[in-house]
Amino acid sequence: MSKLDFFNRPWVQFDASNKEHRKIFNQFKRTMSWGHNPYRFILPEDPGFDLVSVLDKAVLSYYMDKEFGLPLPVETARKDVQKVRKMVDKRAD
């Protein structure tokens, strides 16, 4: 094991809903430097894009969902399934 492993910043998965993560990313966008970042951000999967582009999209998505209150696709699908079940139940009676 390298000595650098003991001195490196910890790996953290970027979470757009975490205010500290958004603040750190905002600081990067202003200074174009990760120098004051206490973490090294990672992504849950490798989309093939650079980290900054992926973080931009994550933050944009967070604020769009927060402002417009768009339902999550799973919730929408669940509601649609419930509507169909009710219709089927009505026809069965």
C-alpha positions as CSV (number, residue, x, y, z in Angstrom):
1,M,0.0,0.0,0.0
2,S,1.3,3.4,-0.9
3,K,1.9,6.2,1.7
4,L,-0.3,8.4,-0.5
5,D,-3.3,6.3,0.4
6,F,-3.1,7.7,3.9
7,F,-2.9,11.3,2.8
8,N,-5.5,11.4,0.0
9,R,-8.9,12.9,0.5
10,P,-11.6,10.3,1.0
11,W,-13.8,9.1,-1.9
12,V,-17.4,10.3,-1.6
13,Q,-20.3,9.7,-3.9
14,F,-21.6,13.1,-5.1
15,D,-25.2,13.8,-3.9
16,A,-26.9,16.8,-5.4
17,S,-29.3,17.0,-2.4
18,N,-26.4,17.4,0.0
19,K,-25.9,21.1,0.6
20,E,-22.2,20.7,1.4
21,H,-21.6,18.9,-1.9
22,R,-23.4,21.6,-3.9
23,K,-21.4,24.3,-2.0
24,I,-18.1,22.5,-2.8
25,F,-19.1,22.1,-6.5
26,N,-20.1,25.8,-6.6
27,Q,-16.7,26.7,-5.3
28,F,-15.0,24.6,-7.9
29,K,-17.1,26.3,-10.6
30,R,-16.0,29.8,-9.4
31,T,-12.3,28.9,-8.9
32,M,-11.9,26.1,-11.4
33,S,-9.8,24.2,-8.8
34,W,-10.5,21.2,-6.5
35,G,-7.8,22.4,-4.2
36,H,-10.1,23.3,-1.3
37,N,-12.3,20.3,-1.7
38,P,-12.2,17.9,1.3
39,Y,-13.4,15.0,-0.8
40,R,-12.8,13.2,-4.1
41,F,-16.2,12.8,-5.8
42,I,-17.1,9.6,-7.5
43,L,-20.2,8.6,-9.5
44,P,-22.3,5.5,-8.9
45,E,-21.7,4.4,-12.6
46,D,-19.3,5.5,-15.2
47,P,-21.4,7.3,-17.9
48,G,-18.4,8.0,-20.0
49,F,-18.5,11.8,-19.5
50,D,-16.2,14.0,-17.5
51,L,-16.9,14.5,-13.8
52,V,-17.8,18.2,-14.1
53,S,-20.4,17.6,-16.8
54,V,-22.1,14.8,-14.8
55,L,-22.1,17.0,-11.6
56,D,-23.6,19.9,-13.6
57,K,-26.4,17.6,-14.8
58,A,-27.0,16.3,-11.3
59,V,-27.3,19.8,-9.7
60,L,-29.5,21.0,-12.6
61,S,-31.8,18.0,-12.1
62,Y,-31.9,18.6,-8.4
63,Y,-33.0,22.2,-8.7
64,M,-35.5,21.5,-11.5
65,D,-37.2,18.8,-9.4
66,K,-37.1,21.1,-6.4
67,E,-38.6,24.1,-8.3
68,F,-41.2,22.3,-10.4
69,G,-41.9,19.3,-8.2
70,L,-41.8,16.8,-11.0
71,P,-42.8,13.4,-9.7
72,L,-40.3,10.6,-9.9
73,P,-40.9,8.1,-12.7
74,V,-41.4,5.3,-10.2
75,E,-44.1,7.2,-8.4
76,T,-45.9,8.1,-11.7
77,A,-45.8,4.5,-12.8
78,R,-47.1,3.3,-9.5
79,K,-50.1,5.7,-9.7
80,D,-50.8,4.6,-13.3
81,V,-50.8,1.0,-12.2
82,Q,-53.2,1.8,-9.4
83,K,-55.6,3.6,-11.8
84,V,-55.6,0.6,-14.2
85,R,-56.3,-1.7,-11.3
86,K,-59.3,0.4,-10.2
87,M,-60.6,0.4,-13.7
88,V,-60.3,-3.4,-14.0
89,D,-61.9,-3.8,-10.6
90,K,-64.9,-1.6,-11.6
91,R,-65.4,-3.6,-14.8
92,A,-65.2,-6.9,-12.9
93,D,-68.1,-5.9,-10.6
